[in-house]
Amino acid sequence: MQPLEVEHDARADAIVVRVRGDVDSMTVETLNSELAKARVDALDHSARLLVVDLSEVTYFGSAALNAVLSCHEDGSAEGTSVALVADQPFVRQPIEITGLDRVLDTYPSIDAALEHRQDPDGRTPR
């Protein structure tokens, strides 16, 4: 089991949250808390964009899926866009199988998520 680590980075173009380790029922409350803090930061950010980088997640269970969906829904209600970086099959597959790929904005990299923000018509979710 990899311990969960969550790191925030306020960039000029977005608030970026990097998630590392296992996200399961034992660690999801930490993730929820960190995502809530990041949404507050994104509200004060000129871009109003929160990018959640899941590329270093080592386990992505149903608790993690619920956490990112809640973050997306809460962000939308607050007027903040939430983009997910999901480049690993074990992260993408639960999103796709549940049909949430039609709801969640997912990208293969942070750069791809930021490019979409600069050119919304060019979005190509993964």
C-alpha positions in Angstrom: 0.0 0.0 0.0 1.3 3.4 -1.0 0.6 6.2 1.4 -1.6 9.0 0.0 0.2 12.3 -0.7 -1.6 15.4 -2.0 0.3 18.5 -3.2 -1.2 21.9 -4.3 0.5 24.2 -6.8 -0.9 27.6 -7.7 0.2 28.3 -11.2 -0.5 31.3 -13.4 -3.0 29.2 -15.5 -4.6 27.0 -12.8 -4.6 25.4 -9.4 -3.0 22.0 -9.8 -3.4 19.2 -7.3 -1.1 16.2 -7.6 -2.3 13.0 -6.0 0.2 10.2 -5.3 -0.4 6.8 -3.7 -3.5 4.8 -2.9 -7.0 6.4 -2.9 -9.3 4.0 -1.1 -11.9 4.0 1.7 -9.1 4.5 4.3 -7.6 7.6 2.6 -10.4 9.2 0.7 -11.3 11.7 3.5 -7.9 13.2 3.2 -8.3 13.5 -0.6 -11.8 15.1 -0.1 -10.4 17.6 2.4 -7.5 18.5 0.1 -9.8 18.8 -3.0 -12.1 21.1 -1.0 -9.2 23.3 0.0 -8.1 23.4 -3.7 -11.6 24.4 -4.8 -11.4 27.4 -2.4 -8.0 28.3 -3.9 -9.5 28.0 -7.4 -12.4 30.3 -6.6 -9.9 33.0 -5.8 -7.8 32.3 -8.9 -8.3 34.3 -12.1 -8.5 31.1 -14.3 -11.1 29.4 -12.0 -9.6 26.1 -13.1 -8.7 23.2 -10.9 -6.6 20.4 -12.5 -6.4 17.2 -10.5 -3.4 15.1 -11.6 -4.0 11.4 -10.9 -1.1 10.2 -13.0 0.8 9.0 -9.8 -2.1 7.3 -8.2 -1.3 3.7 -7.4 -4.9 2.5 -6.5 -8.1 4.1 -7.7 -11.2 2.5 -6.1 -14.9 3.5 -6.0 -14.1 5.9 -3.1 -11.7 7.8 -5.3 -14.2 7.8 -8.2 -16.8 9.3 -5.8 -14.3 11.9 -4.6 -13.4 13.2 -8.1 -17.1 13.2 -9.1 -18.0 15.2 -6.0 -15.2 17.6 -6.7 -16.4 18.1 -10.2 -20.0 18.7 -9.1 -19.1 21.0 -6.3 -16.7 22.9 -8.6 -19.4 23.3 -11.2 -21.8 24.6 -8.7 -19.2 27.1 -7.5 -18.3 28.3 -11.0 -14.9 26.5 -11.2 -13.9 24.1 -14.0 -12.4 20.8 -12.8 -10.1 18.8 -15.2 -8.7 15.4 -14.4 -5.4 14.1 -15.6 -6.0 10.3 -15.9 -3.4 8.6 -18.0 -3.4 5.1 -16.4 -5.8 2.4 -17.5 -6.8 1.5 -13.9 -7.8 5.1 -13.4 -9.5 5.7 -16.8 -11.4 2.4 -16.9 -13.7 3.0 -13.9 -14.5 6.5 -15.2 -15.3 5.0 -18.7 -17.2 1.9 -17.4 -19.5 4.1 -15.3 -20.1 6.5 -18.1 -18.6 9.3 -16.1 -16.2 10.1 -19.1 -19.3 11.9 -20.5 -19.4 14.1 -17.3 -15.8 14.4 -16.1 -13.3 16.3 -18.3 -10.3 13.9 -18.5 -7.0 14.5 -20.2 -3.8 12.5 -20.7 -1.6 15.3 -19.2 -1.6 18.6 -17.3 -0.6 20.3 -20.5 -3.5 18.9 -22.4 -5.9 20.0 -19.7 -4.5 23.5 -19.8 -4.5 23.6 -23.6 -8.2 22.8 -23.5 -8.8 25.7 -21.2 -7.1 28.0 -23.7 -9.0 26.6 -26.6 -12.3 25.1 -25.3 -13.5 24.0 -28.8 -10.4 21.8 -29.1 -11.3 19.5 -26.3 -10.6 15.8 -26.9 -11.4 13.9 -23.7 -9.6 10.6 -23.2 
